[in-house]
Amino acid sequence: MEKEESTDRPHVPQYAVLVLQHPQEAKKNLGTARILSQSLVNCRLRTGLSWPNLQRAWGSPTHSRDWVVLYVGGRREGGELGSEEPSFKEVKGMVLLDGNWKQSKTLWWRNPWLLKLRRLVMNPSAPSQYTRRQPRKNCFSTMEAAVCAFERLGDDETARFLHTKFQNFMTSVGDNLLEPH
C-alpha cells in the first residue's frame, strides 16, 4: 500500500519557485499564487511590477544560469518555439509570472533580467480547468502552470502534490463562486 502524502503541510520540491505577481492580481479572490507559495517550501511570492535582478526578486544570492522562466509559447512548423530548452540537471529554480495575459506581459517587459533566464517553453495540449476567464486557450492558472513545469522538469511527486492541492481548491470554490466564462 502506497503512503499518501498529506497536502496539509508544505511540500519540499526539487526546485525553488519564484512567483512574480502583478499588484492587481493580488486582489483577486480566485488567485492560486498564494496557495502555491503556501504549499511549497522554498517558494517565494513577490508582488510588484519590477525588480532590478533575480537576486533582488529572490531575496538572496543566486545565479540566473541556474534558473528557468516558464514561458507559454506557440507552435510553429518544426515543433516548439524556443531552442533555449534547459539541461534539467542544471536547473535549481523556476520563475512564474502571475497575472492575466496583459499583466504578465507587463511583468515580462518591466523585468529585462528575465530575458537572461532560459525559457521552459510550455505548449499545453489540454485546456485549463481554472474557473476564471482566459483570453487564450493556452492560458493556465499559476498553480496549473507550476504543475506543468514540475512535470516537465521531472519532479512528478511535486506535480502530483500540487495537482491535488489545485483539485481541492477547485472543489472548495464550488459552483457558486465561479466567474462567468
Secondary structure, 3 states (H helix, E strand, C coil): CCCCCCCCCCECCCCEEEEEECCCHHHCCCCCHHHHHHHECCEEEEECCCCCCHHHHHCCCCCHHHEEEEEECCEECCEECCCCCCCCCCCCEEEEEECCHHHHHHHHHHCHHHHHCEEEEECCCCCCCCCCCCCCCCCCCHHHHHHHHHHHHCCHHHHHHHHHHHHHHHHHHCHHHCCCC
